[in-house]
Amino acid sequence: MKEIKNLDKNYIQNIYIKIGQNVKRIRKEKKVSQLSLAHAIGHKSVTVISCCEICHKNYHFNIEHLAKIAYVLEVDITEFFKDI
């Protein structure tokens, strides 16, 4: 078993960034705007989607966001974890 203290300090941040990139890619492939997606998952503005897609101010998608986004975009949730 590995020691957690040896974990690269950017490891988790890089995962959040990649998930955001994957959400953005899939959203664009489906031709869905940030605002439409935000409304579809129960938010009133694009802030959650826009900030999480680029990991702005360390905002990132949580598992509930990803489950809802996968549902409304009709993709398997594992698609957001590609290339990690």
C-alpha positions in Angstrom: 0.0 0.0 0.0 1.2 3.5 -0.9 1.7 6.3 1.7 -0.7 9.1 1.2 2.0 11.6 2.1 3.7 10.6 -1.2 0.7 11.7 -3.2 1.5 14.5 -5.6 -0.1 17.8 -4.4 -1.6 18.4 -7.8 -3.1 14.9 -8.2 -6.6 15.6 -7.0 -6.7 19.1 -8.7 -5.7 17.5 -12.0 -8.6 15.0 -11.6 -11.1 17.8 -11.1 -9.7 19.6 -14.1 -10.0 16.6 -16.3 -13.6 15.9 -15.2 -14.5 19.5 -16.0 -13.0 19.2 -19.4 -14.9 16.0 -20.1 -18.2 17.5 -18.9 -17.5 20.5 -21.2 -16.6 18.3 -24.2 -19.7 16.1 -23.8 -22.0 19.1 -23.2 -20.7 20.7 -26.4 -21.0 17.4 -28.4 -24.6 17.3 -27.3 -25.1 21.0 -28.3 -26.3 22.0 -24.8 -25.5 25.4 -23.4 -24.1 26.0 -19.9 -27.3 27.8 -19.0 -29.5 24.9 -20.3 -27.5 22.4 -18.4 -27.5 24.4 -15.2 -31.3 24.7 -15.4 -31.7 21.0 -16.2 -29.8 20.0 -13.0 -31.7 22.5 -10.8 -29.5 25.6 -10.8 -30.7 29.1 -11.7 -27.5 30.4 -13.3 -24.5 29.2 -15.2 -22.1 29.8 -12.3 -21.8 26.2 -11.2 -21.4 24.8 -14.7 -19.0 27.5 -15.9 -16.8 27.5 -12.8 -16.7 23.7 -12.5 -15.8 23.2 -16.1 -12.6 25.2 -15.7 -12.1 24.5 -12.0 -12.2 28.3 -11.4 -11.6 29.3 -7.7 -11.3 25.5 -7.0 -14.9 24.9 -7.9 -15.5 21.4 -9.0 -18.3 19.0 -9.7 -19.4 16.7 -6.9 -20.9 13.3 -7.4 -24.5 14.6 -7.3 -23.7 17.1 -10.1 -22.1 14.4 -12.2 -25.0 12.0 -11.7 -27.5 14.6 -12.7 -25.5 15.8 -15.7 -25.0 12.2 -16.9 -28.7 11.6 -16.6 -29.8 14.8 -18.5 -27.1 14.4 -21.2 -27.9 10.7 -21.5 -24.3 9.4 -21.0 -22.8 7.0 -18.6 -21.3 8.7 -15.6 -18.0 7.0 -16.4 -17.6 9.2 -19.5 -16.6 12.0 -17.2 -13.6 10.0 -15.9 -12.1 9.3 -19.3 -8.3 9.8 -19.6 -7.7 10.2 -15.9 
